[in-house]
Amino acid sequence: MFGIPGKQAVTLTPAAVRQIARLMERQGSAGLRIGVKKGGCAGMEYTMDYVTDVNPMDEVVEQDGARVMIAPMAQMFLFGTEIDYQTSLLESGFHFNNPNVAEACGCGESIKFKDQPAA
């Protein structure tokens, strides 16, 4: 919907590919749907859900056995994002390197996009 022909909407690091493929196999899902919703102290939050069916309006990114679907309303916010999976001593999880983000809260769970009015 908001893509550039021949270019994926998001890219996945090798660590993210491994984790997404692992989650797909464990849950028996068709992939993970990524979206955004209003919330958090900065105004917006990322969402991730297991899906069994691909919505025809989703942007589908497949890489080495991992499949990510981008919800239609999130496509313009996520275009150009690199999704990584990081593990540290205290936590592990997906990390979004998103060029469209103007601000993020201190905890890293909430974001504000460029040219978006405050919630």
C-alpha positions as CSV (number, residue, x, y, z in Angstrom):
1,M,0.0,0.0,0.0
2,F,2.7,2.5,1.0
3,G,5.7,0.6,-0.4
4,I,8.2,1.2,-3.1
5,P,8.2,-1.5,-5.8
6,G,11.0,-4.0,-5.3
7,K,11.7,-2.8,-1.7
8,Q,10.4,-4.5,1.4
9,A,8.4,-2.4,3.8
10,V,10.5,-3.6,6.8
11,T,13.7,-5.6,7.1
12,L,14.5,-8.3,9.6
13,T,17.9,-8.9,11.1
14,P,19.1,-12.5,11.3
15,A,18.3,-12.6,15.0
16,A,14.7,-11.4,14.3
17,V,14.3,-14.0,11.5
18,R,15.4,-16.8,13.9
19,Q,13.1,-15.7,16.7
20,I,10.1,-15.1,14.4
21,A,10.5,-18.5,12.7
22,R,10.8,-20.2,16.1
23,L,7.6,-18.5,17.3
24,M,5.8,-19.4,14.2
25,E,6.7,-23.1,14.6
26,R,5.9,-23.2,18.3
27,Q,2.5,-21.5,17.9
28,G,1.6,-23.1,14.6
29,S,0.9,-19.6,13.2
30,A,1.2,-18.2,9.7
31,G,3.3,-15.4,11.1
32,L,3.3,-12.3,13.2
33,R,1.2,-9.2,12.5
34,I,2.8,-5.9,13.4
35,G,0.8,-2.8,14.0
36,V,0.6,0.4,16.0
37,K,-2.0,1.7,18.4
38,K,-2.6,4.8,20.5
39,G,-1.3,4.5,24.0
40,G,1.7,4.9,26.2
41,C,3.2,8.2,27.5
42,A,4.6,9.2,24.0
43,G,1.3,8.6,22.2
44,M,1.7,5.3,20.2
45,E,2.8,1.7,20.9
46,Y,3.8,-1.2,18.6
47,T,1.6,-4.3,18.6
48,M,2.5,-7.9,17.7
49,D,0.1,-10.7,17.4
50,Y,0.1,-14.3,16.1
51,V,-2.0,-14.8,13.0
52,T,-3.4,-17.9,11.3
53,D,-4.7,-16.2,8.2
54,V,-3.2,-13.4,6.1
55,N,-5.4,-10.4,5.6
56,P,-5.3,-9.5,1.9
57,M,-4.7,-5.8,2.9
58,D,-1.6,-6.7,4.9
59,E,1.9,-6.0,3.6
60,V,3.6,-9.4,3.8
61,V,7.4,-9.6,4.4
62,E,9.0,-13.0,4.1
63,Q,12.6,-13.7,4.9
64,D,14.3,-17.1,5.4
65,G,11.2,-18.8,6.8
66,A,10.0,-15.9,8.9
67,R,6.8,-14.1,7.9
68,V,5.6,-10.7,9.2
69,M,2.4,-9.0,8.2
70,I,2.0,-5.3,8.6
71,A,-1.5,-4.2,9.4
72,P,-2.9,-1.7,6.8
73,M,-3.1,1.3,9.2
74,A,0.5,0.7,10.4
75,Q,2.2,0.6,7.0
76,M,2.9,4.3,6.7
77,F,4.4,4.3,10.2
78,L,6.6,1.3,9.8
79,F,8.0,1.7,6.3
80,G,11.8,1.6,6.4
81,T,11.9,-0.1,9.8
82,E,14.5,-2.7,10.7
83,I,13.2,-5.2,13.2
84,D,15.8,-6.9,15.5
85,Y,15.7,-9.3,18.3
86,Q,18.0,-8.6,21.3
87,T,18.9,-10.6,24.3
88,S,20.6,-9.2,27.4
89,L,21.1,-10.3,31.0
90,L,17.9,-8.7,32.1
91,E,15.5,-8.9,29.2
92,S,15.0,-10.1,25.6
93,G,12.6,-8.9,22.9
94,F,12.0,-7.3,19.6
95,H,13.5,-3.9,18.9
96,F,12.3,-1.6,16.2
97,N,14.8,0.7,14.5
98,N,12.3,3.0,12.9
99,P,13.4,6.1,11.0
100,N,9.8,7.5,11.3
101,V,10.0,7.9,15.1
102,A,10.6,11.4,16.5
103,E,10.5,10.5,20.2
104,A,10.4,7.5,22.5
105,C,9.6,7.3,26.2
106,G,12.3,6.3,28.8
107,C,11.1,2.8,29.1
108,G,11.2,2.3,25.3
109,E,7.6,1.0,25.1
110,S,6.0,4.1,23.7
111,I,6.8,6.2,20.6
112,K,5.8,9.4,18.8
113,F,6.0,9.5,15.1
114,K,7.3,12.5,13.1
115,D,4.6,15.1,12.1
116,Q,2.1,13.5,14.4
117,P,0.2,15.7,16.9
118,A,0.5,14.7,20.6
119,A,-2.2,12.3,21.8
